[in-house]
Amino acid sequence: MRLWLWGLLPLLVACSLPPTAGEVTLDPSGFGSLEIRGRSSWSVDPPRWLAAYPQSGTGPGLVYLHGDGEGIPDLPELTGEIRVHAGGSTARVRVRWPLLLLRGVVDAPAPPAALPAVPLAPPRPPPPREKLVKLGDGRILRLPRDAPEPAGALWSEENGYVWPLAEAADPYLPLEAHLIPTGARHVGLGAYPEPVVVAVIDTGVRYDHPDLEGALLTGAEGAYDFAENDRDPTDRGGRGPAGSHGTHVTGIVAAQANGVGVVGVAWPAPVKILPLRVIGESGYGSFADVADAIRYAAGLPVERNGAVLENPNPAQIINLSLGSPTPSRTLCEAVAAATRAGALVVAAAGNTYGERNLRFYPAACPGTLAVAATDFGGWRPPAVAWYSVRNPQVAIAAPGGDLAQDAGGDGYPDGVLSTTWNYDEDKPSYGFYMGTSQAAPQVAAAAALLLSSGRVETPGEAADRLLQTATDLGPPGPDPDYGRGLLNLVAALGLAPPPGRLRVVFQGPAARSLAVNPGEPFATYLPAGDYRVLVCRDDSQNGLCDAGEPANERRLELKESSPLRLRLFNPAVR
């Protein structure tokens, strides 16, 4: 591929003006300043895309300004106003941030002749472990693959696999935008012969929701209510987000492809949910109950009220869409015990409001796969959600949504749509939620798909593969926002979707994701600065350049100098 880029720099004049008149124009990198005159106390209130320091003071001073490129629209310039509060009155200063116009064209070589004929092929299933032998009396025996054939056998064959041949067609599937960034729309191309149990430790589940029929283990099969100490973990609603929370999380994993409502990420696989209720109608659950549920889910005996509980269906994957900022040894020791028992513990990293390094438990416990949340992106790559905890414990990210956005422009909020219950009318329903609670079960479902496919043998190997194949976002390498990157199901499962369109992705002071055609010019507006430019064939159709897609990349320094020219040659599979 060859990429030609030209930068057109507008003439910019930086100004420092009193807060009573005029305007401030930022330079191409987004820097500028505002002079404060007078002797009274003052404070400044900038637009959301502009950082100001200091934001308050007394007497004359200089406020340094810097535009924040994260999430800015693709426009020639951004405009807004800075409100300056002083002496009981408010003055308004107009602020402008002209962006650089970047023009380019992707010159891609002709694809190989066989490229359009790439089949919708599933990943190669694991070798059959059994053989089928037909006896003279008509019986068919299932025997180990290397077992000797019994006398009088008529024939034998390997116990091979089948897989779904079509995508789910549930009516609300088009509204499940969270399935796009991770490539989860393509999981139907895979083969999933092995059964898997996923424990959902939460507010319980509605057994009578039609979209979950056939996906739930009952009390007789190990489901349990640790909040009430009985075998009926029915989601009974409750205060605040507790109502339907467990039902919503369960649907994200395992809503059935039954022509009703939505589908879960793991819809093609024989995944069973083990509902464990720890959060009651108050909206809270205790450390002790959660710790007991974690141990029990992993198949460890737990003593409750003088009796020993044993789970007849231990879970390979445990999902925890809950947490507390209070450190807890009780929770961390339970996670460690479950991990030693062979389970993978997946937990929501936590939702917070501005305190960047806040830690939530059990997500911050050693051995937990902590999941951050992103928005859905749209015209740019997905970005870490404003509410998502950002700290070194974050291992991976998945779409959590942002109900204030509509990246698809379809009139629906960018939330995660899943199963809920209408308690006022006592009937099944569906709802858009957002949070790391919604991101975590997508990772849990992905791990379940890997185990079911036979591509990995243990939950620990599933976690490793998810981390190794994640799509890097933010600065190169692991970071506190995304961990190892965004969940990438196409690469993790080795799926083979048909070839996608070419895409140019910019990562740097601002982010852009542009679908392009070979040889046709494109244009975008960006702040000055250093960028990582990716050009790829977007086979996952998620607006990103994922691992395994034909791609190439270069560094680009965008500044107010001579026109820029960038060439990308010989695309290689990254």
C-alpha positions as CSV (number, residue, x, y, z in Angstrom):
1,M,0.0,0.0,0.0
2,R,1.1,3.6,-0.6
3,L,-0.4,6.5,1.4
4,W,0.1,10.1,0.2
5,L,-0.6,12.8,2.7
6,W,-0.5,16.6,2.3
7,G,-0.9,19.0,5.2
8,L,-2.4,22.4,4.7
9,L,-1.7,24.7,7.6
10,P,-3.9,27.7,8.3
11,L,-2.3,30.9,9.4
12,L,-2.7,31.1,13.2
13,V,-2.1,34.1,15.5
14,A,-1.9,33.5,19.3
15,C,-3.5,36.2,21.4
16,S,-3.7,37.1,25.1
17,L,-6.7,39.2,25.9
18,P,-8.5,40.5,28.9
19,P,-11.6,38.5,29.9
20,T,-14.0,41.2,28.8
21,A,-13.6,41.1,25.0
22,G,-12.0,39.4,22.0
23,E,-10.9,35.9,21.4
24,V,-8.1,33.5,21.9
25,T,-6.8,31.4,19.0
26,L,-4.8,28.2,19.9
27,D,-1.8,27.1,17.8
28,P,-2.0,24.0,15.6
29,S,-1.0,21.8,18.6
30,G,-3.8,23.2,20.7
31,F,-1.7,25.5,22.9
32,G,-2.5,29.1,23.9
33,S,-2.9,31.4,26.9
34,L,-5.3,33.8,28.4
35,E,-4.2,36.9,30.2
36,I,-6.3,37.8,33.4
37,R,-6.3,41.5,34.4
38,G,-7.5,43.1,37.5
39,R,-7.0,42.4,41.2
40,S,-10.0,40.5,42.3
41,S,-10.4,36.7,42.7
42,W,-11.3,34.9,39.5
43,S,-12.0,31.4,38.1
44,V,-12.3,30.1,34.5
45,D,-14.7,27.6,33.1
46,P,-13.4,26.3,29.7
47,P,-15.3,24.1,27.2
48,R,-15.0,20.4,27.6
49,W,-12.3,20.0,25.0
50,L,-10.0,22.6,26.5
51,A,-7.8,22.2,29.6
52,A,-6.9,25.4,31.6
53,Y,-4.3,25.8,34.3
54,P,-4.7,27.3,36.7
55,Q,-8.4,27.5,36.8
56,S,-8.6,30.1,39.6
57,G,-6.5,32.7,41.3
58,T,-6.3,36.3,42.6
59,G,-5.0,39.3,40.8
60,P,-3.4,39.5,37.4
61,G,-2.3,36.2,35.9
62,L,-1.8,34.0,32.9
63,V,-4.0,30.9,32.2
64,Y,-2.3,28.3,30.0
65,L,-4.6,26.5,27.6
66,H,-4.3,23.2,25.8
67,G,-6.8,21.6,23.6
68,D,-7.6,17.9,24.3
69,G,-7.9,16.0,21.0
70,E,-9.5,12.9,22.5
71,G,-13.0,12.6,21.1
72,I,-13.0,15.9,19.0
73,P,-15.1,15.8,15.9
74,D,-13.7,15.9,12.3
75,L,-14.2,19.7,11.7
76,P,-12.0,22.5,10.3
77,E,-11.9,24.2,13.6
78,L,-13.4,23.9,17.1
79,T,-15.0,27.0,18.7
80,G,-16.3,27.7,22.2
81,E,-16.1,30.1,25.0
82,I,-14.2,30.4,28.2
83,R,-16.3,31.9,31.0
84,V,-14.3,34.0,33.4
85,H,-15.9,34.6,36.7
86,A,-14.6,37.6,38.7
87,G,-16.0,40.2,41.1
88,G,-19.5,38.7,41.0
89,S,-19.8,38.9,37.2
90,T,-19.0,36.7,34.3
91,A,-17.2,37.6,31.1
92,R,-17.0,35.4,28.0
93,V,-14.0,34.9,25.8
94,R,-14.3,33.2,22.4
95,V,-11.7,30.5,21.8
96,R,-10.8,29.0,18.4
97,W,-8.8,26.0,17.6
98,P,-8.1,25.7,13.8
99,L,-7.1,22.2,12.8
100,L,-4.9,21.1,10.0
101,L,-6.4,19.8,6.8
102,L,-4.8,16.5,5.9
103,R,-5.4,15.1,2.4
104,G,-4.3,11.7,1.2
105,V,-4.9,8.7,-1.0
106,V,-4.2,5.0,-0.4
107,D,-2.6,3.3,-3.4
108,A,-3.1,-0.4,-2.7
109,P,-1.8,-3.2,-4.9
110,A,-4.3,-5.3,-6.6
111,P,-5.5,-8.1,-4.3
112,P,-4.6,-11.7,-5.1
113,A,-6.9,-13.4,-7.5
114,A,-8.1,-15.8,-4.8
115,L,-8.8,-13.0,-2.3
116,P,-12.6,-12.5,-3.0
117,A,-13.1,-16.2,-2.6
118,V,-12.0,-16.5,1.0
119,P,-14.7,-18.8,2.5
120,L,-16.7,-18.2,5.6
121,A,-14.7,-20.9,7.2
122,P,-14.7,-21.8,10.9
123,P,-11.4,-22.3,12.8
124,R,-10.1,-25.8,12.6
125,P,-11.7,-27.8,15.3
126,P,-9.6,-29.9,17.7
127,P,-8.8,-33.5,16.8
128,P,-11.7,-35.8,17.6
129,R,-11.2,-37.5,21.0
130,E,-13.7,-40.3,20.3
131,K,-14.8,-42.7,17.7
132,L,-18.2,-44.1,16.9
133,V,-18.6,-47.8,16.4
134,K,-21.8,-49.5,15.1
135,L,-22.5,-53.0,16.4
136,G,-24.5,-55.7,14.7
137,D,-27.5,-55.1,16.9
138,G,-27.8,-51.5,15.7
139,R,-26.2,-49.8,18.7
140,I,-23.6,-47.1,18.2
141,L,-20.9,-47.0,20.9
142,R,-18.8,-43.9,21.8
143,L,-15.3,-45.1,22.5
144,P,-12.0,-43.4,23.1
145,R,-10.2,-42.8,19.8
146,D,-7.4,-45.4,20.5
147,A,-9.7,-48.0,22.0
148,P,-9.7,-51.5,20.3
149,E,-12.9,-52.1,18.3
150,P,-15.2,-54.7,19.7
151,A,-15.8,-58.0,17.9
152,G,-18.5,-57.9,15.3
153,A,-18.3,-54.2,14.7
154,L,-19.9,-53.2,11.4
155,W,-18.1,-49.9,11.0
156,S,-16.4,-47.1,13.0
157,E,-15.6,-43.5,12.4
158,E,-14.2,-40.5,14.2
159,N,-16.7,-38.5,16.4
160,G,-16.2,-35.3,14.4
161,Y,-17.8,-31.9,14.8
162,V,-20.5,-29.7,13.2
163,W,-20.9,-25.9,13.5
164,P,-23.6,-23.3,12.8
165,L,-23.8,-22.2,9.2
166,A,-25.6,-18.9,9.7
167,E,-25.5,-15.8,11.8
168,A,-28.1,-15.3,14.5
169,A,-31.3,-13.6,13.3
170,D,-32.8,-12.3,16.6
171,P,-34.7,-9.1,16.0
172,Y,-32.7,-6.8,18.2
173,L,-29.3,-8.0,16.9
174,P,-28.9,-4.8,14.7
175,L,-29.1,-2.7,17.9
176,E,-26.3,-4.6,19.7
177,A,-23.6,-2.2,18.6
178,H,-21.3,-3.5,21.3
179,L,-20.8,-6.6,19.2
180,I,-19.1,-4.6,16.4
181,P,-15.8,-3.3,17.9
182,T,-14.7,-6.7,19.2
183,G,-15.6,-8.6,16.0
184,A,-18.2,-10.6,18.0
185,R,-20.6,-10.4,15.1
186,H,-18.5,-13.1,13.4
187,V,-18.4,-15.7,16.2
188,G,-21.0,-17.8,14.3
189,L,-18.1,-18.8,11.9
190,G,-16.6,-20.9,14.6
191,A,-17.0,-24.5,15.8
192,Y,-17.7,-24.9,19.6
193,P,-18.1,-28.6,20.5
194,E,-17.2,-28.4,24.2
195,P,-19.6,-27.5,27.0
196,V,-18.5,-24.7,29.3
197,V,-20.0,-23.3,32.6
198,V,-19.8,-19.6,33.4
199,A,-20.7,-18.5,36.9
200,V,-22.4,-15.1,37.1
201,I,-22.0,-13.7,40.6
202,D,-24.5,-10.9,40.8
203,T,-28.1,-10.1,41.6
204,G,-29.4,-13.4,40.3
205,V,-31.3,-14.0,37.1
206,R,-34.8,-14.2,35.8
207,Y,-35.4,-17.9,35.0
208,D,-38.6,-16.9,33.1
209,H,-36.9,-14.6,30.6
210,P,-37.6,-16.3,27.2
211,D,-34.2,-15.2,25.8
212,L,-32.4,-17.1,28.5
213,E,-34.4,-20.4,28.2
214,G,-32.0,-23.3,28.1
215,A,-29.0,-21.3,29.2
216,L,-29.3,-21.5,33.0
217,L,-28.4,-24.1,35.6
218,T,-31.1,-24.5,38.2
219,G,-30.8,-24.8,42.0
220,A,-30.7,-28.6,41.7
221,E,-27.8,-28.2,39.3
222,G,-25.8,-25.9,41.6
223,A,-27.3,-22.4,41.4
224,Y,-27.5,-20.7,44.8
225,D,-28.7,-17.5,46.5
226,F,-25.9,-16.5,49.0
227,A,-27.9,-13.4,49.9
228,E,-30.8,-15.4,51.3
229,N,-29.2,-18.8,51.7
230,D,-31.4,-20.8,49.5
231,R,-31.4,-22.6,46.1
232,D,-33.5,-19.9,44.3
233,P,-31.2,-17.2,42.9
234,T,-34.0,-15.4,41.1
235,D,-33.3,-11.7,40.3
236,R,-35.9,-9.9,42.4
237,G,-35.0,-6.4,41.4
238,G,-34.0,-3.8,44.0
239,R,-32.8,-0.3,44.5
240,G,-30.7,1.6,42.0
241,P,-28.7,-0.5,39.5
242,A,-29.4,-3.7,41.4
243,G,-32.7,-4.2,39.5
244,S,-32.1,-6.6,36.6
245,H,-28.4,-6.2,36.8
246,G,-27.6,-9.9,37.0
247,T,-30.2,-10.7,34.3
248,H,-28.6,-8.0,32.0
249,V,-25.1,-9.4,32.6
250,T,-26.3,-13.0,32.0
251,G,-27.8,-12.0,28.7
252,I,-24.6,-10.4,27.5
253,V,-22.9,-13.8,27.9
254,A,-25.6,-16.3,26.9
255,A,-28.8,-14.8,25.5
256,Q,-30.0,-17.5,23.1
257,A,-30.2,-17.4,19.2
258,N,-33.8,-18.3,19.3
259,G,-35.5,-15.6,17.3
260,V,-36.3,-13.6,20.4
261,G,-34.8,-10.3,21.5
262,V,-30.9,-10.3,21.5
263,V,-28.0,-12.7,21.4
264,G,-25.2,-13.1,23.8
265,V,-21.6,-13.1,22.8
266,A,-21.3,-16.8,23.3
267,W,-24.6,-17.7,21.5
268,P,-23.2,-20.5,19.2
269,A,-21.5,-22.4,22.0
270,P,-23.0,-24.9,24.6
271,V,-22.4,-22.4,27.5
272,K,-24.4,-22.8,30.7
273,I,-24.7,-20.0,33.2
274,L,-24.4,-20.8,36.9
275,P,-26.4,-18.0,38.6
276,L,-25.1,-17.1,42.1
277,R,-27.0,-14.3,43.9
278,V,-24.9,-12.2,46.3
279,I,-26.6,-8.8,45.9
280,G,-30.0,-8.5,47.5
281,E,-32.8,-6.0,47.0
282,S,-30.9,-3.4,49.0
283,G,-28.5,-3.1,46.1
284,Y,-25.5,-4.3,48.2
285,G,-23.7,-7.6,48.9
286,S,-21.2,-8.5,51.6
287,F,-17.5,-9.4,51.1
288,A,-18.2,-12.7,52.9
289,D,-21.0,-13.7,50.6
290,V,-19.1,-12.8,47.4
291,A,-16.0,-14.7,48.6
292,D,-18.1,-17.7,49.4
293,A,-19.7,-17.5,46.0
294,I,-16.3,-17.3,44.3
295,R,-15.0,-20.4,46.1
296,Y,-18.2,-22.3,45.5
297,A,-18.3,-21.4,41.8
298,A,-14.8,-22.9,41.4
299,G,-15.9,-26.2,42.9
300,L,-14.5,-25.6,46.4
301,P,-16.6,-26.6,49.4
302,V,-18.1,-23.7,51.4
303,E,-19.6,-23.8,54.9
304,R,-22.9,-21.9,55.2
305,N,-24.9,-21.9,58.4
306,G,-23.4,-25.1,59.7
307,A,-23.8,-27.0,56.4
308,V,-21.2,-27.6,53.7
309,L,-22.2,-26.5,50.2
310,E,-20.6,-28.3,47.2
311,N,-21.2,-27.2,43.6
312,P,-22.0,-30.1,41.3
313,N,-21.1,-28.0,38.2
314,P,-17.9,-26.1,38.8
315,A,-17.4,-23.1,36.6
316,Q,-14.4,-22.7,34.3
317,I,-15.1,-18.9,34.1
318,I,-16.4,-16.7,36.9
319,N,-17.8,-13.2,36.1
320,L,-17.9,-10.5,38.7
321,S,-19.6,-7.3,37.5
322,L,-19.4,-5.8,40.9
323,G,-16.8,-4.3,43.2
324,S,-15.8,-2.0,46.0
325,P,-13.0,0.6,46.4
326,T,-12.3,-0.8,49.9
327,P,-9.4,-3.3,49.8
328,S,-10.4,-6.8,50.9
329,R,-8.2,-9.7,51.8
330,T,-11.3,-11.9,52.0
331,L,-12.1,-11.2,48.4
332,C,-8.5,-11.5,47.2
333,E,-7.9,-14.8,49.0
334,A,-11.1,-16.2,47.5
335,V,-9.9,-15.2,44.0
336,A,-6.5,-16.8,44.7
337,A,-8.3,-20.1,45.8
338,A,-10.5,-20.1,42.7
339,T,-7.5,-19.5,40.4
340,R,-5.6,-22.4,42.1
341,A,-8.6,-24.6,41.5
342,G,-8.3,-23.8,37.7
343,A,-11.0,-21.2,37.2
344,L,-10.6,-17.8,35.4
345,V,-11.9,-14.9,37.4
346,V,-13.1,-12.0,35.2
347,A,-14.1,-8.8,37.0
348,A,-15.2,-5.3,36.1
349,A,-12.4,-2.8,36.6
350,G,-14.8,-0.4,38.2
351,N,-16.8,2.8,37.4
352,T,-15.5,6.1,38.8
353,Y,-15.7,9.8,38.2
354,G,-12.3,11.4,37.7
355,E,-10.2,9.7,40.3
356,R,-7.8,8.1,37.8
357,N,-6.0,5.5,40.0
358,L,-8.9,4.3,42.1
359,R,-8.8,0.5,42.6
360,F,-11.9,-1.6,42.9
361,Y,-11.9,-5.1,44.5
362,P,-12.0,-7.9,43.4
363,A,-10.8,-6.5,40.1
364,A,-7.6,-5.3,41.7
365,C,-6.9,-8.6,43.3
366,P,-3.9,-10.5,41.9
367,G,-4.9,-13.2,39.5
368,T,-8.1,-11.4,38.4
369,L,-8.6,-10.4,34.7
370,A,-9.7,-6.8,35.2
371,V,-11.8,-5.4,32.3
372,A,-12.0,-1.7,31.5
373,A,-14.8,-0.2,29.3
374,T,-14.6,1.7,26.0
375,D,-17.2,3.6,24.1
376,F,-18.2,2.4,20.6
377,G,-16.1,4.8,18.6
378,G,-17.9,5.4,15.3
379,W,-15.9,7.9,13.2
380,R,-12.9,7.3,15.4
381,P,-11.5,4.2,17.2
382,P,-13.1,3.3,20.5
383,A,-11.8,5.3,23.4
384,V,-11.7,4.5,27.1
385,A,-15.1,5.4,28.6
386,W,-15.2,8.5,30.8
387,Y,-16.4,6.5,33.8
388,S,-13.9,3.6,33.5
389,V,-11.2,3.1,36.1
390,R,-7.7,3.7,34.8
391,N,-5.0,1.9,36.7
392,P,-2.2,-0.7,36.2
393,Q,-4.5,-3.5,37.2
394,V,-6.5,-3.1,34.0
395,A,-5.7,-6.2,31.8
396,I,-8.0,-5.8,28.8
397,A,-10.9,-3.6,27.5
398,A,-14.3,-4.3,26.0
399,P,-17.2,-2.0,24.9
400,G,-19.1,-0.7,27.9
401,G,-20.9,2.1,26.0
402,D,-21.8,5.7,26.7
403,L,-25.5,6.4,26.9
404,A,-24.8,10.1,26.0
405,Q,-23.4,9.1,22.6
406,D,-24.9,7.8,19.3
407,A,-21.9,6.9,17.3
408,G,-24.0,4.9,14.8
409,G,-26.4,7.8,14.2
410,D,-29.4,5.4,14.4
411,G,-31.2,7.3,17.1
412,Y,-30.4,4.7,19.8
413,P,-28.0,5.4,22.7
414,D,-24.6,3.7,22.7
415,G,-25.4,1.4,25.5
416,V,-25.1,-2.4,25.7
417,L,-28.5,-3.9,25.0
418,S,-29.3,-7.0,26.9
419,T,-32.0,-8.9,28.8
420,T,-33.8,-7.1,31.7
421,W,-37.1,-7.5,33.6
422,N,-39.9,-5.0,33.9
423,Y,-40.9,-5.3,37.6
424,D,-43.8,-2.9,37.3
425,E,-45.6,-5.0,34.7
426,D,-43.9,-8.3,35.7
427,K,-42.7,-9.2,32.2
428,P,-39.5,-9.7,30.3
429,S,-37.9,-6.6,28.7
430,Y,-34.6,-5.3,27.3
431,G,-32.5,-2.3,28.2
432,F,-29.4,-0.3,27.3
433,Y,-27.0,-0.2,30.2
434,M,-23.4,1.1,30.3
435,G,-20.4,0.4,32.6
436,T,-17.5,-1.9,33.2
437,S,-20.2,-4.3,34.4
438,Q,-21.2,-4.6,30.8
439,A,-17.6,-4.9,29.5
440,A,-16.6,-7.8,31.8
441,P,-19.1,-10.4,30.7
442,Q,-18.0,-9.9,27.1
443,V,-14.5,-11.0,28.1
444,A,-16.0,-13.9,30.1
445,A,-18.0,-15.0,27.1
446,A,-14.9,-14.8,24.9
447,A,-12.9,-17.0,27.3
448,A,-15.8,-19.5,27.2
449,L,-15.8,-19.5,23.4
450,L,-12.1,-20.3,23.4
451,L,-12.6,-23.2,25.8
452,S,-15.6,-24.5,23.9
453,S,-13.7,-24.3,20.6
454,G,-10.9,-26.5,21.9
455,R,-8.3,-23.9,20.8
456,V,-7.1,-23.8,24.4
457,E,-7.3,-26.4,27.1
458,T,-7.4,-24.4,30.3
459,P,-9.0,-21.1,31.5
460,G,-5.6,-19.7,32.1
461,E,-4.6,-20.4,28.5
462,A,-7.8,-18.7,27.4
463,A,-6.9,-15.5,29.3
464,D,-3.4,-15.5,27.8
465,R,-4.8,-15.8,24.3
466,L,-7.2,-13.0,24.8
467,L,-4.4,-10.7,26.0
468,Q,-2.1,-11.8,23.2
469,T,-4.6,-11.0,20.4
470,A,-6.1,-7.8,21.8
471,T,-6.1,-4.8,19.6
472,D,-3.7,-2.2,21.0
473,L,-5.3,1.2,21.7
474,G,-3.8,4.3,23.2
475,P,0.0,4.4,23.5
476,P,1.8,1.4,22.1
477,G,1.9,-1.5,24.6
478,P,0.0,-2.1,27.8
479,D,-1.4,1.0,29.5
480,P,-3.7,1.9,32.5
481,D,-6.6,2.8,30.2
482,Y,-6.9,-0.3,28.0
483,G,-4.5,-2.9,29.5
484,R,-3.3,-5.0,26.6
485,G,-6.0,-3.5,24.3
486,L,-9.5,-4.1,23.1
487,L,-11.0,-7.6,23.0
488,N,-10.5,-9.1,19.5
489,L,-12.6,-12.2,19.0
490,V,-11.7,-12.7,15.3
491,A,-8.0,-13.0,16.1
492,A,-8.5,-14.9,19.3
493,L,-10.8,-17.5,17.7
494,G,-8.9,-17.6,14.4
495,L,-12.0,-16.8,12.5
496,A,-12.0,-16.0,8.7
497,P,-14.5,-13.4,7.8
498,P,-14.6,-12.2,4.2
499,P,-12.2,-9.4,3.1
500,G,-13.2,-5.9,4.3
501,R,-12.7,-2.4,3.1
502,L,-9.4,-0.5,3.4
503,R,-9.2,1.7,6.4
504,V,-6.8,4.4,7.6
505,V,-6.5,4.8,11.4
506,F,-4.8,7.8,13.0
507,Q,-3.6,7.5,16.7
508,G,-2.0,10.5,18.4
509,P,-3.1,13.9,19.6
510,A,-6.5,13.0,18.1
511,A,-8.0,9.8,16.8
512,R,-9.6,9.1,13.4
513,S,-10.8,6.0,11.6
514,L,-11.6,6.5,7.9
515,A,-13.0,3.9,5.5
516,V,-11.3,4.5,2.1
517,N,-11.3,3.1,-1.4
518,P,-8.0,2.4,-3.3
519,G,-6.9,5.4,-5.3
520,E,-9.7,7.7,-4.1
521,P,-8.7,10.8,-2.1
522,F,-9.7,11.3,1.5
523,A,-9.5,14.2,3.9
524,T,-9.6,14.8,7.6
525,Y,-8.8,17.5,10.1
526,L,-6.3,16.9,12.9
527,P,-4.3,18.8,15.5
528,A,-0.6,19.1,14.9
529,G,1.6,16.5,16.5
530,D,3.1,13.0,16.1
531,Y,0.8,10.3,14.8
532,R,0.9,6.5,14.3
533,V,-0.9,5.9,11.0
534,L,-2.2,2.4,10.3
535,V,-3.5,1.3,6.9
536,C,-5.3,-2.1,6.8
537,R,-7.9,-4.2,5.2
538,D,-10.6,-4.1,7.9
539,D,-11.8,-7.8,7.7
540,S,-13.4,-7.6,11.1
541,Q,-15.5,-4.7,9.9
542,N,-15.0,-2.9,13.3
543,G,-13.3,0.2,12.2
544,L,-9.9,-0.9,13.6
545,C,-6.7,-2.4,12.3
546,D,-6.7,-5.7,14.2
547,A,-3.9,-8.2,14.6
548,G,-4.0,-10.7,11.7
549,E,-5.4,-8.2,9.2
550,P,-3.2,-7.2,6.2
551,A,-1.8,-3.9,7.4
552,N,1.2,-1.6,7.5
553,E,2.0,1.4,9.6
554,R,4.2,4.5,9.7
555,R,4.9,7.5,11.9
556,L,3.7,10.9,10.8
557,E,4.8,14.2,12.1
558,L,2.1,16.7,11.3
559,K,3.2,20.3,11.6
560,E,3.2,23.7,9.9
561,S,6.0,23.0,7.5
562,S,6.2,21.9,3.9
563,P,3.6,19.6,2.5
564,L,3.9,16.0,3.8
565,R,4.2,12.9,1.8
566,L,4.0,9.4,3.2
567,R,4.3,6.1,1.4
568,L,3.4,2.7,2.7
569,F,4.7,-0.2,0.7
570,N,4.3,-4.0,0.8
571,P,1.5,-4.6,3.3
572,A,2.2,-7.5,5.6
573,V,0.0,-9.4,8.0
574,R,0.8,-8.0,11.5
